[in-house]
Amino acid sequence: MSTPEHPTVDAARTTRVTDPADPRLHDYTDLKDVKLRAVREPAEGLYMAESSSVIRRALEAGHRPRSFLMAEKWLDSMADVLAAHPDVPVYVGPDDVVQRITGFHLHRGALAAMHRPVLPSVHDLLAGARGGAGARRVAVLEDLVDHTNVGAVFRSAAALGVDAVLVSPRCADPLYRRSVRVSMGTVFQVPWTRLESWPGGLHALQDDGFTVAALALSDDSVSLDDLVADPPDRLAMVLGTEGDGLSRGAVAAADVVVRIPMAGGVDSLNVAAASAVAFWATRA
């Protein structure tokens, strides 16, 4: 018996699918084709939330579902979510059909095609952070191409109290399925938006009173310890791409170049690890 605490799914709510080519399932096709999905999803105004926990985080953040897709065995665990969105289509199919639709074995409970939210302007994002008090500490990602690293940076930003994340025009999509999954849904928790120009967007941060700190190796760099000893009122930490690090333009636009002290003959860290170190060291 269904109760408010333990709802069940009305069979009439679900649509059984047996044909992977069903046009109603277009949102869910070719999910393993990264290049295709990176173009399709922003263009079609959607993103994918994978697993029941990630879907719940997205909904808690106010994001709107377009549809749900799952194997029948996951219906009961998602019953409360489905009951809260009675007008959203629910597609259910055998495991093998779902796998043929998506391109992989769905073992995390469910998928949801979500409406992609409209990104705010940089100024509005930063002004609205911290409950309207304004952002004091932000991360800026330049041209990261690995969605795993993007997700890991967001998870560290959430855990260590970074107010917002800004991404360069060519940075990988934080709402791509792998980024969302690696972040454990914290991409919905940390305010973020995409800069329209690069490195010109850094000058706009400086106009808003931020000290722009480029995390890079250079002859005139200062230690992260030195930055922390005399922290600026508003700090923007710029992290570079996985291969070459920050571009010359980004370094030149920064107010200060900061290095993380290293030992053992190691000159640098993976960008996700470096972000965690910098976020922890500069936390309030």
C-alpha positions in Angstrom: 0.0 0.0 0.0 1.2 3.5 -0.9 1.7 6.0 1.9 3.1 9.5 1.9 6.3 8.1 3.5 6.5 5.1 1.1 4.8 6.0 -2.2 4.6 3.5 -5.0 4.5 4.2 -8.8 1.2 4.0 -10.6 1.7 1.8 -13.6 -0.2 4.2 -15.7 2.5 6.8 -15.1 5.2 4.8 -16.9 5.8 4.2 -20.5 7.3 0.8 -21.4 10.0 1.0 -24.1 11.2 -1.9 -26.2 12.7 -0.1 -29.2 16.1 1.7 -28.6 15.3 3.8 -31.7 12.1 5.2 -30.2 12.2 8.9 -31.0 10.9 9.7 -27.5 14.2 8.5 -26.1 16.4 10.9 -28.2 17.7 12.7 -25.1 19.3 9.4 -23.9 21.0 8.2 -27.1 24.8 8.1 -27.7 25.7 9.0 -24.1 29.2 7.6 -24.5 30.0 9.8 -27.5 31.7 12.7 -25.6 32.2 14.9 -28.6 28.7 14.5 -29.8 27.1 15.0 -26.4 29.3 18.1 -25.7 27.7 19.7 -28.7 24.2 18.3 -28.5 23.4 18.9 -24.8 24.0 22.7 -24.7 22.4 23.2 -28.1 19.3 21.2 -27.1 19.1 22.8 -23.6 19.6 19.7 -21.6 22.0 17.7 -19.4 22.0 14.2 -18.0 21.7 13.4 -14.3 22.9 9.9 -13.6 22.0 7.9 -10.4 19.2 8.5 -8.0 21.4 10.6 -5.6 22.6 12.9 -8.3 19.0 13.3 -9.6 17.8 14.2 -6.1 20.6 16.8 -5.8 19.6 18.4 -9.1 16.0 18.6 -8.1 16.9 20.0 -4.6 18.8 22.7 -6.5 15.6 23.7 -8.3 16.5 22.1 -11.7 13.6 20.8 -13.8 13.4 17.3 -15.3 12.4 16.6 -18.9 12.0 12.9 -18.4 13.2 9.8 -16.5 14.7 6.6 -17.8 15.3 3.4 -15.7 14.9 -0.3 -15.5 11.8 -1.5 -13.7 13.7 -2.6 -10.6 14.5 1.0 -9.7 11.0 2.3 -9.8 10.2 1.8 -6.1 13.4 3.6 -5.0 12.5 6.6 -7.2 8.8 6.6 -6.3 8.9 9.7 -4.2 10.8 11.6 -6.9 8.3 10.5 -9.6 5.3 11.3 -7.4 6.6 14.9 -7.0 6.8 15.3 -10.8 3.5 13.8 -12.0 3.6 15.5 -15.4 7.2 14.3 -16.4 7.4 11.2 -18.6 8.8 8.1 -17.1 10.4 5.6 -19.5 11.0 2.0 -18.2 12.6 -0.9 -20.1 14.5 -4.1 -19.6 18.2 -3.8 -18.7 19.3 -4.8 -22.2 17.1 -2.3 -23.9 18.2 0.5 -21.6 21.8 -0.4 -22.2 21.3 -0.3 -26.0 19.7 3.1 -25.7 22.4 4.7 -23.6 25.4 2.7 -24.7 26.4 1.5 -21.2 25.0 -0.6 -18.3 23.0 1.6 -16.1 23.8 0.4 -12.6 23.3 3.5 -10.6 19.5 3.5 -10.4 18.2 5.9 -13.0 18.9 8.6 -15.6 17.1 11.9 -15.9 17.2 14.3 -18.8 17.2 17.7 -17.2 16.5 21.2 -18.5 19.8 23.0 -18.6 19.4 26.2 -16.5 20.2 29.6 -18.0 23.6 30.7 -16.8 23.8 34.1 -15.0 26.2 36.9 -15.9 29.5 36.9 -14.0 28.6 40.1 -12.2 25.2 38.8 -11.1 26.6 35.4 -10.0 29.3 37.0 -7.8 27.0 39.6 -6.4 24.4 37.0 -5.4 26.9 34.6 -3.7 27.0 34.1 0.0 23.3 34.9 0.4 23.7 38.2 -1.4 26.7 39.3 0.5 28.9 38.8 -2.5 31.6 36.3 -3.3 34.9 36.6 -1.5 36.8 33.6 -2.9 36.3 32.1 -6.4 37.9 29.6 -8.6 38.5 30.2 -12.3 39.2 27.3 -14.7 41.0 27.9 -17.9 40.4 25.3 -20.7 40.2 22.1 -18.7 39.4 19.4 -21.1 39.0 16.4 -18.7 35.4 16.2 -17.3 36.7 14.2 -14.4 39.0 17.0 -13.4 36.2 19.6 -13.7 34.0 17.5 -11.5 36.7 17.0 -8.9 37.4 20.7 -8.7 33.7 21.4 -8.1 33.7 18.8 -5.3 36.7 20.4 -3.6 35.1 23.8 -4.1 32.0 22.7 -2.3 33.8 20.9 0.5 36.2 23.8 1.2 33.8 26.7 0.9 34.7 28.3 -2.4 31.9 30.8 -3.2 31.7 30.4 -7.0 33.4 28.8 -10.0 34.0 30.5 -13.3 35.0 28.6 -16.4 36.7 29.9 -19.5 34.9 29.8 -22.9 36.7 26.6 -23.9 36.5 24.8 -20.6 34.8 21.4 -20.5 31.1 21.5 -19.5 30.5 21.2 -15.7 27.1 19.7 -16.5 28.4 16.9 -18.7 27.4 13.5 -17.2 30.9 12.6 -16.0 31.5 16.0 -14.4 28.3 15.8 -12.6 28.9 12.2 -11.4 32.5 12.9 -10.2 31.4 16.0 -8.4 28.8 13.9 -6.6 26.2 16.5 -7.7 28.1 19.5 -6.2 28.0 21.2 -9.6 24.4 22.0 -8.5 25.5 23.3 -5.2 28.4 25.7 -6.1 27.3 28.7 -8.1 29.0 28.8 -11.5 28.9 30.4 -14.9 30.9 30.7 -18.1 33.1 33.7 -18.9 32.4 35.3 -22.3 35.9 36.3 -23.1 39.4 35.1 -22.2 41.6 36.4 -20.7 39.5 39.6 -20.8 37.1 38.1 -18.2 39.9 38.3 -15.6 40.0 42.1 -16.0 36.3 42.2 -15.2 37.1 40.4 -11.9 39.7 42.9 -11.1 37.2 45.7 -11.8 35.0 44.0 -9.2 37.7 44.2 -6.6 39.2 40.7 -6.9 42.9 40.0 -6.7 43.6 37.5 -9.5 46.1 34.9 -8.5 47.4 32.6 -11.2 48.5 29.2 -10.0 51.6 28.6 -12.1 55.3 28.3 -12.1 57.3 31.4 -12.9 60.5 33.2 -11.8 58.5 35.9 -10.0 55.9 33.6 -8.3 55.2 33.8 -4.6 54.6 30.9 -2.4 51.0 30.0 -1.5 52.1 30.3 2.1 53.0 34.0 1.4 49.6 34.6 -0.1 47.8 33.1 2.8 49.9 35.1 5.3 48.5 38.3 3.9 45.2 37.3 2.1 43.4 39.8 -0.2 39.8 40.7 0.7 38.5 39.1 -2.5 40.5 36.4 -4.2 40.1 34.7 -7.6 42.4 31.6 -8.1 43.0 30.7 -11.7 43.8 27.1 -12.6 45.1 26.0 -15.9 44.6 23.1 -18.4 45.9 19.6 -17.7 48.7 19.7 -20.3 50.4 23.1 -20.4 48.9 24.8 -17.4 47.9 28.4 -17.6 48.3 30.3 -20.8 50.7 33.3 -21.1 47.7 35.6 -21.5 46.2 34.4 -18.2 49.4 34.7 -16.3 50.0 38.2 -17.7 46.5 39.3 -16.8 46.9 38.1 -13.2 47.9 40.4 -10.3 50.1 37.7 -8.7 51.5 34.3 -9.7 51.3 31.7 -6.9 53.1 28.4 -6.6 52.4 25.5 -4.3 55.6 24.6 -2.4 56.8 21.2 -3.5 59.2 18.6 -2.3 60.8 15.4 -3.7 61.7 17.0 -7.0 58.0 17.3 -8.0 57.3 20.5 -9.9 53.5 20.5 -10.0 50.3 18.7 -9.1 47.3 17.5 -11.2 44.9 20.4 -11.5 42.3 18.8 -9.4 44.8 18.1 -6.6 46.2 21.6 -6.9 42.8 23.1 -6.6 42.1 21.2 -3.4 45.4 22.3 -1.8 44.8 26.0 -2.8 41.1 25.9 -1.6 42.1 24.4 1.7 45.0 26.8 2.3 42.9 29.9 1.6 39.8 28.9 3.5 38.5 31.4 6.0 
